[in-house]
Amino acid sequence: MLVITFFFSLSSIAIIAFLDVLYCLCFHSYFIVIASVFLLLLLPKIASFLNFCVSSPTQFVFVPHHFFFSLVTMHILFIIILLVFSFLYYFTNAYKILFFSVSTPEKLT
């Protein structure tokens, strides 16, 4: 049962992440895609703190019923970060201050 839950959770987060990146690509937001990929690389590290409860300072105990909840929580956090990056990218020039080394082409009018 634990293996099925783990596989379902991993496949769900992979599909959700793929759809998020596909959404970014459809709107030509390459900067957001790069940020999303880095966030995806950090998701397992962040999710490990949500998927495990500490029984002692050196030992972690897996809590299966919190696993899917933490994946949903991580996806909500992922969407919020994408929305923040989208706002910074499209409606302000703050991305030039935060990521001044990234050159972006100007949109044609």
Buried (B, 14 or more C-beta within 10 A) or exposed (E): EEEEEBEEBEEBBEEBBEEBBEBBEEEEBBBBBBBBEEBBEEBEEBBEEBBBEEEEEEEEEEEEEBBBEBBBBBBEBBEEBBEEBBEBBEEEEEBEEEBEEEEEEEEEE
